[in-house]
Amino acid sequence: MTSLVTLTTDFGTSSGYVAQMKGTFFNTLFQGMSGETSPPAACQLIDLAHDIPEHDIRSAAWFAATSCFFFPPRTLHIMVVDPGVGTSRQIVYVEMGDQRFLVPNNGLLTLSARQHPPKIIKLVETTYPASKTFHGRDIFAPTAAQIVRGQTSCLGPAIPELLSLSWPEPKEHKESVDGVIVHIDNFGNLITNLPDKFATALQEKSRLSCNETPISQIVSTYGEAEKGSIVGLAGSQGFIEIAVVEGRADKHLNARIGTPVRIAR
C-alpha cells in the first residue's frame, strides 16, 4: 500500500528550500536498500502549500484544520511554519482524527486539536546533524522518511498536550453576537469565527456588519447578487463569510485578521 505524505511550508517555491527537503526525504527513504530483502515502502509526496504567510503560525493552524482532514486515513502531514527554528521549541509527531502530523510544537495544531483531540503526541528525538536554521531539511524530512519506513526509533516519549494558541471565540450578548475575521482567502473573502448556524437568523434580519460597515445583502450563493455587491453568506468552511461578488472584500472594507464583525439581534 502506498503511503501518502504531504508537505506544507512558508518557504515559497523559488528558494530551493522545498527541493532540499524533498531530496533529503527521498534519500533517507531509499537509504540502506543495498542488501535489504525488501525495498522501502511505496510513497507519494504531495505538495499542499508553500505560500503560507511567512512565520504566520495562525494561518498555518487554519490551513491544517481546514485541509488535512480530507485525506485518506494515516496520511502523514509534514508542516513547517517554524519561526522558532533552532530554539528549545519541540518537534512532535501527532496522531489526531485519522491523520498523522510532524510539526513544530508551536501552536500550529491549535484549531485541529479543538476539532480532533490528539490520540498520540510524541517528541521527536533525532541524532541527525542539523543546522540551526533549517530543521525542515535536517530533521523533519529524514524523520518523516523513517516513519514511512516504519522505523520509530526517532520518536521519543509521549507528552500530555500540545502547545496551544489562544483562538478567538464568538461572544454572545443580549443584543448581538460579536466575532472577528480569522482568515482571508485568496479571493479576498473574509471568513469570520461566527458559526454558520447563525445564517438563518441573518437571512431573516440581515443585520451583519464588519468594522461597523453594514452588510445588507445576505445570500446563499454569490450569483444571487450583482457584481461588486458586498454580501454575507454561510461559507464552505462552516462559518459566516463576507465577500464582494467578483471583487475583494478585504480591500473594499479595509479588513484584516482580527477586524471585528457583529450580528445584531
N, C-alpha and C positions, 0 to 999 in steps of 0.2 A: 504494500500500500504506500502511495506517495505521501510524504509529509509536506504539509503546507506551512511555509514560513513567510511572514510579511515584514516589511521594513518601512518605518516611518521616522523621519528626522526633520530638523530645521536647517539642514545643510545646504539646500539648493541642489542643483544638478550639474553645475559647471565647474565646481571647485576640485573635483576628483575625490572628495571625501567619501561619497556614496560608493564610488567604484572601488576604493580601497577596502571599505567594509565588505563589499561583495566578494572581492578577490580573497580576502582573509577567511571569510566564511567557507568558501568552496575549497580553498587549500586545506583548511582544517578538516572539512568533511571528508576529503579524499586522502588524508594523511594515513600512512600505515597500510595502504592497500596491498603493497608488495608482500606476498607470502600469506595473506589472510585467506581464510577459507570462504569468506562471504564478503561481498562488496558493501560499502556504506549504504544506508537507506536511501531510496529514491526520494528526491526532494525538489520541490518547486519554490523558488524565492520570488515573492511578488512585491513590487513597489506599491505602497499605498499613497504616500505623500512625502515630498521633501521640501514643501513650501509652507510648513507650519511657521508662523511668525517667530523670528529669532528670539530664543530664550523665553518664550511665552508658554509657561507650564499650563496655565489655564486653558489656552487654546488647544494644547495637546490633550488635556483632560477631556475637553468637549469632543475632540476628534475620536479619542479612544472609545468613549461611551456610546457615540452615535455611529461608529463604523465597524468596530472589530467584532461585535457580537452577531454579525450577519454571516460570518464564515463558518465552515463546517467544524464540528467538534474537534478539539485537540489542536487546532491551528495555533502555531507559536508566533506571537506578535513581538518583534523587536522594535522598541520605541525609544529613540534617543533625542530627547529635548532636555539638555543637561547642563544648565548654566553653572552647576556646582562641580563640574568635572575636575578631578584631581584633589578634591577636598575629602573630608571624612564622610561625606554622604554615602549611603549604602547603594549597592546594586542588588536587586531582588528578582527572584523567579516566583511568579504568582499563578495560581490556578483559581479562576473565578468563572461562574456560569459554566459553560462548557469550553472555555477558551484558556490559553496559556499566554503568559506575558513575561518578557525580560525587559526590565525598565530600571531607571534610577529611582530610588525611593525618595522622591521629592514632591509628591502630591499629584503626579501625573495620572494616577488611577483613582483620584478622589471621587469623581462622578460615577465611574464604573462600579466602584465598591458600594456606593449607595444603592445601586440597582441590582448588583450581583455580589453579595457578601463573599469575600475570599474564602476558599476552602484550604488552600496551602499557600504559605508565604515562607520562602527560604532565602537566606542570604547567599549571594554568590561568593565563593571563595576560590580564587584562581592564583596560580603561580606564574601565569604568563608575564613576561616583561612588558611593562606598559608605560607609555609616555604620560606626562601629567595633564596633557590637553586633548588626548584623542582616545578615550576609553571605548568609543564606538567601534573603532578598528581593533584595538588591542585587547579588549575584554569582552564586549558584547558579542562581536562577530564569532570569535572562536568558542565562546561559551555556548552560543546558540547551536553551533555545529556539533559540539559534544552532546548536547541534549538531544538533537535529532538522531545521533548515532546511539542513543541510549546509555551514554556514559554520564553518570550523575555525580562523579566524584567532585565536580566543580561546585556542587550545591552543598552548602553548609547547614547549620541548624535552623530550625523553624523559629520565626518570631511571631509574636501575637497579633500585631497590627501594622498597617501601613501608615506612613506619614500622610496626613490629610490636610488639605487646604480648606479654609472657610469658603462656603459656597452660598451665594445669596438666595434666601427663601422669600417667597411672596408673603406679604404682611396683610392680613385681612382686618379691616376696620369696619365700623358700622356703616360708613358712607362710601367706602372704597376698598379696592384691593390694589395694593401698591407693589410694583416689581421693578426690575431693571432689565436692560439689554445684556444678554450673556454671550451672544455670538453674532457676528456679522458674516454672512456667507459671501461667496464670490460675486453674487448679483447685487450686493448691497442691501439685501433683505435683513431686517432687524429681528432677531429671534430673542424673545423675552423669556423670563423664567416663570411666566404665568401659564399654568397647565391649560391644555385645550378644553378642559371641562367647562371653562368659562365662555366658550364660543357661543353656546345657546343664549346665554344672558346678553352677550354683546350684540347678537343679531336682533334681539328684542329691543334693546335700549340704545345701542350704538354710542356708548359713552366711553370710548377709548381715547387716551391721549398719550403723547410721547413728549417729554420735556415741556409739558403744558400746551403743546400744539394738539388741537383736537383732530382725531381721525374719524371722519364722519361716515365713511363708506365701509361697512363690514360685509365681506363677500365670502363665498365658498370656493371660488376659483378666480384666478387672475383675469380670465376672459370676461367676467361679469362687469368689469369696469373699463372705462376708456383709457387709452394710453396717456401716461402722465398722472393718473389719479393716485392719491395716497389711500391705501386700503389696509384694513386689518383682517386677518383670517386665521383659521386653525391650520398650522403648518404640518408638514410631513414628519417632523421630529417630536410631535406631541405637545407643542407649545404654541401660544399665540404669537403670530408674526406680524410685522408691519412692513409693507412693501410699497414701492412706486411701480405701477404697471409699466413694464419695459423701460424702467429707469432705476435709479439708485436711491433708496430711502435714506441710507446713511449720509449721503451728501445733501439731499433735499432737506433733511431735518437736522443737519449738523450733529448727528448722533454717533456715539461710540460705546464701547463696552462700559457698562455702569450707568448709562443715561437712564433716568427714571421713566417709568411708564405707569399708567394708572387706569383702572376700570372703575368708573363712578357707579355707585349703586342707587 
